[in-house]
Amino acid sequence: MGVTRLKRKDRKNKTVSRLEVQFLKLGRNLEIGSRSKESAKSQIVKNNEVLAKIEAQAK
């Protein structure tokens, strides 16, 4: 059986859906003390630290 190539539309949909899943995984709220605790090196954690500094300076 030969390998079939996806049409351009299907390749795009595959990529978009993969990126959406990745975005949702990164953006979901993590419960305090849950096993899926955000790592300290995560970009989201770094962003939150920067935002907290900016808010502190604004006050």
C-alpha positions as CSV (number, residue, x, y, z in Angstrom):
1,M,0.0,0.0,0.0
2,G,1.5,3.3,-1.0
3,V,2.0,6.3,1.2
4,T,-0.6,9.0,0.5
5,R,0.1,12.7,0.8
6,L,-2.3,15.0,2.5
7,K,-3.7,17.8,0.4
8,R,-2.6,21.3,1.3
9,K,-5.9,22.0,3.2
10,D,-5.6,18.9,5.3
11,R,-1.9,19.6,6.1
12,K,-2.9,23.1,7.2
13,N,-5.7,21.7,9.4
14,K,-3.4,19.2,11.0
15,T,-0.9,21.9,11.8
16,V,-3.5,24.4,13.1
17,S,-5.1,21.7,15.3
18,R,-1.8,20.7,16.7
19,L,-0.9,24.3,17.6
20,E,-4.4,24.9,19.1
21,V,-3.9,21.9,21.4
22,Q,-0.4,23.1,22.4
23,F,-1.9,26.6,23.1
24,L,-4.7,25.2,25.3
25,K,-2.2,23.0,27.2
26,L,0.0,26.0,28.0
27,G,-2.9,28.3,28.8
28,R,-5.0,26.2,31.1
29,N,-5.3,27.1,34.8
30,L,-3.2,25.0,37.0
31,E,-4.5,24.2,40.5
32,I,-2.3,24.9,43.5
33,G,-0.6,21.8,44.6
34,S,-1.6,19.8,41.6
35,R,0.8,17.3,40.1
36,S,0.9,19.3,36.9
37,K,2.7,22.2,38.6
38,E,4.2,24.7,36.2
39,S,8.0,24.4,36.0
40,A,10.1,27.4,37.1
41,K,11.7,27.6,33.7
42,S,8.4,27.9,31.9
43,Q,7.8,30.9,29.7
44,I,4.4,31.5,31.3
45,V,6.1,31.7,34.8
46,K,8.7,34.2,33.4
47,N,6.0,36.3,31.8
48,N,4.0,36.4,35.1
49,E,7.1,37.6,37.0
50,V,7.7,40.4,34.5
51,L,4.1,41.5,34.7
52,A,4.2,41.4,38.5
53,K,7.3,43.7,38.5
54,I,5.6,46.1,36.1
55,E,2.5,46.2,38.3
56,A,4.6,46.9,41.4
57,Q,6.4,49.8,39.7
58,A,3.1,51.3,38.5
59,K,1.8,51.5,42.1
